[in-house]
Structure formats: structure tokens, C-alpha cells
Amino acid sequence: MAKDPKSRRKVLKEQLENTIERLDEAQETMVHDNISDEEKEAIARKNRHREEQIAGLKSELAEYEDD
């Protein structure tokens, strides 16, 4: 991991953006694609995990923003 706070902020922002993109794409898939209930549940499970990741990344990013 990056030790420089500016580099760490950049990494966190990229991770946050990527995770949000994956969450949005998965939600679109659930709405617009013809997928089974089983697949929808798997996506929903992953999305819950992504939402937790997003909260954690935002929290960690906020710590660096205070610097």
C-alpha cells in the first residue's frame, strides 16, 4: 500500500470509484437482464458486500481528508 498520504488518497478514490461502478453495473444487470432468481440473489449478496466496502472506503478516505 502507498505510504504517502496523497498517494493513499488517490488509491482510495480509485477503489471507491471502481466499486461504485461495479455496484451500478450489477444493479443494471438485475433490472435489465433476463437472469434467474438464483443469479439475482448472488448479485444482491455481492452488492451488499460492495455497499459495505463503499462505506469503509469513504470512512478511510475521510480520515485522509482531515490531514
C-alpha positions in Angstrom: 0.0 0.0 0.0 1.0 3.6 -0.6 2.6 5.2 2.4 2.4 8.8 1.2 -1.0 10.3 2.2 -1.5 11.8 -1.2 -0.9 8.5 -2.9 -3.1 6.7 -0.4 -5.9 9.2 -1.1 -5.6 8.6 -4.8 -5.7 4.8 -4.4 -8.8 5.1 -2.1 -10.6 7.4 -4.5 -9.9 5.0 -7.4 -11.0 2.0 -5.4 -14.2 3.9 -4.4 -15.0 4.9 -7.9 -14.4 1.3 -9.2 -16.6 -0.2 -6.5 -19.4 2.2 -7.2 -19.2 1.5 -10.9 -19.4 -2.3 -10.2 -22.3 -1.8 -7.9 -24.1 0.3 -10.6 -23.4 -2.2 -13.3 -24.7 -5.1 -11.2 -27.9 -3.2 -10.3 -28.4 -2.6 -14.0 -27.9 -6.2 -14.7 -30.5 -7.2 -12.2 -33.1 -4.8 -13.7 -32.5 -5.2 -17.4 -31.1 -8.7 -18.0 -33.1 -11.8 -18.0 -31.4 -13.7 -15.2 -32.6 -16.3 -12.7 -33.7 -15.6 -9.2 -30.6 -17.5 -8.0 -28.4 -15.2 -10.0 -30.2 -12.1 -8.7 -29.7 -13.3 -5.2 -26.0 -13.8 -5.8 -25.7 -10.3 -7.3 -27.7 -8.9 -4.3 -25.3 -10.6 -1.9 -22.3 -9.2 -3.7 -23.9 -5.7 -3.8 -24.4 -5.8 0.0 -20.7 -6.5 0.3 -19.9 -3.7 -2.2 -22.0 -1.3 -0.1 -20.0 -2.2 3.0 -16.8 -1.7 1.0 -18.0 1.7 -0.1 -18.8 2.8 3.4 -15.4 1.6 4.6 -13.6 3.3 1.8 -15.5 6.6 2.4 -14.6 6.4 6.1 -11.0 5.8 5.4 -10.9 8.5 2.8 -12.4 10.9 5.3 -9.5 10.2 7.7 -7.1 11.3 5.0 -9.1 14.3 4.0 -8.7 15.6 7.6 -4.9 15.7 7.2 
